[in-house]
Amino acid sequence: MTREGRDNPPHKREGRRWAWWALLAGLGVLGLASMVVPMAADLAAGSSWYHTLGGDVSPVLPAIRVVHIAFVVAGVVTMLQPRVRLSLDGAGRPGRTATVRAPGAP
């Protein structure tokens, strides 16, 4: 069968942008909101930072939560870098080349 047929389904021909958007929306927006919004509501209700971050459950949990949130934010910032977005066009994959044009070029 040809490359355009069974061996190369539409989601692969279109690149990896669908995965990029799924990660950005799922982890970057919904995941981060699910961690931060309840904590913000808890703080607004008058709870302490220690209680809000789960310190009453385990003394290690506040540090783990802060590091987790920092990693999610760092991952989203990394995903939004132009170099990462350009890589989704096929650069760096065997047999594919991405066309990078200078600003203002046709």
C-alpha positions as CSV (number, residue, x, y, z in Angstrom):
1,M,0.0,0.0,0.0
2,T,1.2,3.5,-0.7
3,R,2.6,6.0,1.9
4,E,-0.6,8.0,1.7
5,G,-2.7,4.9,2.5
6,R,-2.7,2.6,5.5
7,D,1.0,3.1,6.3
8,N,0.6,6.9,6.8
9,P,-2.8,7.7,8.4
10,P,-4.0,11.3,8.5
11,H,-3.0,11.9,12.1
12,K,0.6,11.1,11.3
13,R,0.6,13.1,8.0
14,E,-0.5,16.1,10.0
15,G,2.4,15.9,12.3
16,R,2.4,16.0,16.1
17,R,0.4,19.2,16.6
18,W,-2.6,17.3,17.9
19,A,-0.5,15.8,20.7
20,W,1.0,19.2,21.5
21,W,-2.4,20.8,21.8
22,A,-3.7,17.8,23.9
23,L,-0.7,18.2,26.3
24,L,-1.1,22.0,26.5
25,A,-4.8,21.9,27.2
26,G,-4.8,18.8,29.4
27,L,-1.8,19.2,31.5
28,G,-1.0,22.9,31.1
29,V,-4.5,24.3,31.6
30,L,-6.8,21.7,33.2
31,G,-4.1,20.0,35.2
32,L,-2.6,23.2,36.6
33,A,-6.1,24.6,37.3
34,S,-7.1,21.5,39.2
35,M,-4.0,21.9,41.5
36,V,-4.1,25.7,41.9
37,V,-7.8,26.7,42.0
38,P,-8.7,24.5,45.1
39,M,-5.6,25.8,46.9
40,A,-6.5,29.4,46.0
41,A,-10.1,28.9,47.3
42,D,-8.7,27.4,50.5
43,L,-6.3,30.4,51.0
44,A,-9.2,32.8,50.3
45,A,-11.3,31.0,53.0
46,G,-8.5,31.8,55.5
47,S,-6.5,28.6,55.7
48,S,-2.7,28.8,56.2
49,W,-0.3,28.0,53.5
50,Y,0.9,24.9,55.4
51,H,-2.7,23.5,55.6
52,T,-3.5,24.5,52.0
53,L,-0.4,22.7,50.6
54,G,-1.3,19.5,52.6
55,G,1.2,20.0,55.5
56,D,-1.4,18.5,57.9
57,V,-1.3,15.3,55.9
58,S,2.5,15.0,55.6
59,P,5.3,17.4,56.4
60,V,6.8,16.5,53.0
61,L,3.7,17.1,50.9
62,P,3.9,20.9,50.7
63,A,7.4,20.7,49.1
64,I,6.2,18.0,46.7
65,R,3.2,20.1,45.6
66,V,5.3,23.2,45.1
67,V,7.9,21.3,43.0
68,H,5.0,19.6,41.0
69,I,3.4,22.9,40.2
70,A,6.8,24.4,39.3
71,F,7.5,21.5,36.9
72,V,4.1,21.9,35.2
73,V,4.7,25.6,34.7
74,A,8.2,24.9,33.4
75,G,6.8,22.3,31.0
76,V,4.2,24.7,29.6
77,V,6.8,27.4,29.2
78,T,9.1,25.0,27.4
79,M,6.2,23.9,25.1
80,L,5.5,27.5,24.1
81,Q,9.1,28.1,22.9
82,P,9.4,28.7,19.2
83,R,12.1,26.0,18.8
84,V,9.7,23.4,20.2
85,R,6.8,24.5,18.0
86,L,9.1,24.4,14.9
87,S,10.1,20.9,15.8
88,L,6.5,19.8,15.3
89,D,6.8,20.5,11.6
90,G,9.0,17.5,11.1
91,A,12.5,18.9,11.7
92,G,14.8,16.3,13.2
93,R,12.8,13.3,12.2
94,P,14.3,10.9,9.7
95,G,13.2,11.4,6.1
96,R,11.5,14.7,6.9
97,T,12.6,18.3,6.6
98,A,11.0,21.5,7.8
99,T,11.2,24.6,5.7
100,V,12.3,27.5,7.8
101,R,11.9,30.8,6.1
102,A,13.5,34.1,7.0
103,P,11.1,36.8,8.3
104,G,9.5,38.6,5.3
105,A,10.4,35.8,2.8
106,P,7.6,34.5,0.6
